Amino acid sequence: MFDKLIAQLKADKKRTIVFTEGHDARILEATARLKEGGFLTPLLIGNVDEVKAAAAKGGFDIEGIEIIDPAAYAEMDSLVNAMVELRKGKMSAEECKAALSKGNYFGTMLVKAGKADCLLGGATYSTADTVRPALQLVKTKKGANLVSSCFIMVRGDEKIAMGDCAINLSYEDTLDKEGNVTVTAAQKLAEVAIETANTAKVFGIDPKVAMLSFSTNGSGKGGTVKLSHDATLVVKEKAPEINIDGEMQFDAAVAPEVGQLKFPGSKVAGYANTFIFPNIEAGNIGYKIAQRLGGFEAYGPILQGLNAPINDLSRGCNADEVYKMAIITAALS
């Protein structure tokens, strides 16, 4: 999978990726590897002397890699003004300048300003500290009601996609001030399914989407059954080109003898490779079971619904995971 993504990056215009934690040894090791590969341009955020010292200590060759220190950035006033405008009165100039002194906000603003194509953070920042600047500055793309996530799971030549396992705790109706429903929970989950199917395609997966629950084709009631069922109908209406069925249990999604018995005639049941969970509890548990007991490598969370590729690392990541997530992030731009 990564050989194909690298070949794609080599064939296209060279992209620049911002690393918000330029002093981190894992980031520096991945940066040195990317420099050697020559298909992606890293940009490191941090104090120049500290970053260079950390690279020297680890023996990482980052010679020629651009390092930007927010405290010494010549165009900071311009970034501050732009951020004030983006926040539309929610943050003062002083508050914006304070935020931009931090790598997560500064790096995100570089993407917003067009000085970089994508961003990877989270080696030391929490997921919230990566997602919040993205929502405030890069913002969701037109028509998107939420940001979601997808994990690409790889085991040998087998690839599957899982969403949303990291961002949305649950799906509730959005109400206006008068109490009228403006966006239903089912519409939100359907959006996750469509975005995850599109992400799956980037990684060479022909998506067959299963909307998961503890019921298959009306066999159970309560809980998330109606949500997954209704979301399936929304996807079929909004994106009829996507192969999707639901609601269904996981065994019906992956085992043909079960799927075709419980969901006769479905083109997805028994053959699914893209799985949409009805809440974060199921999704997070599900992908970790696949990772730890199923032997899948998990790549993500890949954030979906934003105007630019911005992704989050696990704070327990290693340099190889940083390198691979950088490739994934750039491939989405």
FENMO-V990454 format. One record per backbone hydrogen bond with DSSP energy under -0.5 kcal/mol. CO is the residue of the C=O (numbers start at 1). NH is the residue of the N-H. Records with the same first field share a line. If there is no record, write none. Layout:
CO: NH + NH
//
This chain:
1: 5
2: 6
3: 7
4: 8
5: 9
6: 10
7: 11
8: 12
15: 41
16: 117 + 118
17: 43
18: 20 + 120
19: 45
21: 24
24: 28
25: 29
26: 30
27: 31
28: 32
29: 33
30: 34
31: 35
32: 36
33: 37
34: 38
39: 15
40: 42
41: 17
42: 66
43: 19
44: 68
45: 22
47: 51
48: 52
49: 53
50: 54
51: 55
52: 56
53: 57
54: 58
55: 59 + 60
59: 61
60: 62
62: 65
66: 44
67: 69
68: 46 + 70
69: 72
70: 73
73: 76
75: 79
76: 80
77: 81
78: 82
79: 83
80: 84
81: 85
82: 86
83: 87
84: 88 + 89
85: 88
87: 90
92: 96
93: 97
94: 98
95: 99
96: 100
97: 101
98: 101
99: 102
102: 106
103: 107
104: 108
105: 109
106: 110
107: 111
108: 112
109: 113
110: 115 + 116
111: 114
118: 18
119: 311
120: 20
121: 313
126: 130
127: 130 + 131
128: 132
130: 134
131: 135
132: 136
133: 137 + 138
134: 138 + 139
139: 307
141: 144
148: 304
149: 164
150: 302
151: 153 + 162
152: 299
153: 160
154: 297
155: 158
158: 155
160: 153
161: 275
162: 151
163: 277
167: 169
169: 280
170: 172
174: 182 + 183
176: 179
180: 176
183: 174
184: 188
185: 189
186: 190
187: 191
188: 192
189: 193
190: 194
191: 195
192: 196
193: 197
194: 198
195: 199
196: 200
197: 201
198: 202
199: 202 + 203
200: 203 + 205
201: 204
204: 206
205: 207
207: 209 + 243
208: 273 + 274
209: 211 + 245
210: 212 + 276
211: 247 + 248
215: 217
216: 219
222: 225
224: 228
225: 229
226: 230
227: 231
228: 232
229: 233
230: 234
231: 235
232: 236
233: 237
234: 238
235: 239
239: 242
242: 244
243: 209
245: 211
247: 217
248: 213
249: 253
250: 254
251: 255
252: 270
253: 272
254: 256
255: 258 + 259
256: 260
258: 262
259: 263
263: 266
268: 271 + 272
270: 256
273: 161
274: 210
275: 163 + 277
276: 212
279: 283
280: 284
281: 285
282: 286
283: 287
284: 288
285: 289
286: 290
287: 291
288: 292
289: 293 + 294
290: 296
297: 154 + 299
298: 300
299: 152
301: 303 + 312
302: 150
304: 148
305: 141
308: 310
309: 119
311: 121
314: 317
318: 322
319: 323
320: 324
321: 325
322: 326
323: 327
324: 328
325: 329
326: 330
327: 331
328: 332
329: 332
330: 333
//
